[in-house]
Amino acid sequence: MKMANTLRGEVLNLYKNLLYLGREYPKGADYFKRRLKNAFLKNKDVKDPEKIKELIGRGEFVMKELEALYFLRKYRAMKQRYYSDTKDTN
C-alpha cells in the first residue's frame, strides 16, 4: 500500500507541474488542459507499479520538452529584439 501512495503522489505532482507548464502552451492553456486531463484519464485504471513508473517517466519527458520549447521561444524573442537592427547597420 505504501508503494501505491508514493506513486499516487508522484502522479499528482506530475499532473500539477504539467498543468502549471501548460499555461504558456502555444495553442492555449484550455487546449493543453483538456489534452492533459484526457491523457491522465486514459491511464487511470493502470495498477501495475512498473507501468505507472513508465507513464510517469513519459510525463517527465513531456515536461522537459515543454520547458525546452518555452526556453527556445524566449531565446528567439530576445534574439529578435536585440539583434534585429544589426542587419541594417552594415
N, C-alpha and C positions, 0 to 999 in steps of 0.2 A: 504494500500500500504506500509506503514511503516513496518508492521509486515513481509511482503514478502521480503523487502530489508534486514531486520535484519536476517531472516532465510537464505537468499541467501548468505550473508556474512559469516554466520556460516558454511554453506555447503562448500563454497570456502576455508575457513580456515581449515576445516576438511580435504578436499582434499589435500591441500598443506602440512599439517602436516603428513598425511599418505604417501604422495609422498616422503617426506623427510625421514620418517622412513623406507620406502621400499628400500632405498639404500643399506641396510645391510641384506636384506632378504636372507635366506639360498638358495633359488632356483634362486637367481639373481634379480637384480633391474629391468631388462626388463620384466621378467616374472611377477613381482609384479605390475609394471606399467600397463601392459596390463590388468591384473585381476582387478586392481583398476578402471581403465577407464571403463571397461565393467560394473562393479558394479554400478558406478555412472550414466552411460548412461542408464542402465536398469530402473533407477528410475527418469529419467529427466522430465517425464511428470506428476509426482506426484504434485498435487496442494494443497491438504489438509494439513493445517499447523500442525495438530496433527500427521499425518502420517510422515510429514517431520521431526518433532521433534523426533519421534520414530526411524526413519532412522539415524538421527544424533547421537542419543544415541547408536545405534548399532555400528556406525562408531567409536565412542569414546571408546566403549568396545574393539573393534579390536585394536585401538591404545594402550590401556593399555596392552592387550595381547602381542602385538609386543614388547613393552617396557620390559615386563616381560621375554619374550623369549630371547631378547638380553642381559638382565641383567644376566640371568641364564647361557647363553653361555659364557659370560665374566667371570662369577664366576667360572665355570668349568675349563676354560682355566687357570685362576690364580691358582686354587686349584691344577691342574695338574702340573703346572710349579713349585709351591713351596712345594708340598707335595709328589711328585713322588719319591724322593730319600729316604724318611723316611722308606719305607718298607725294603730297602736293609740294613739299619743300625742296625736292631735288630738281 
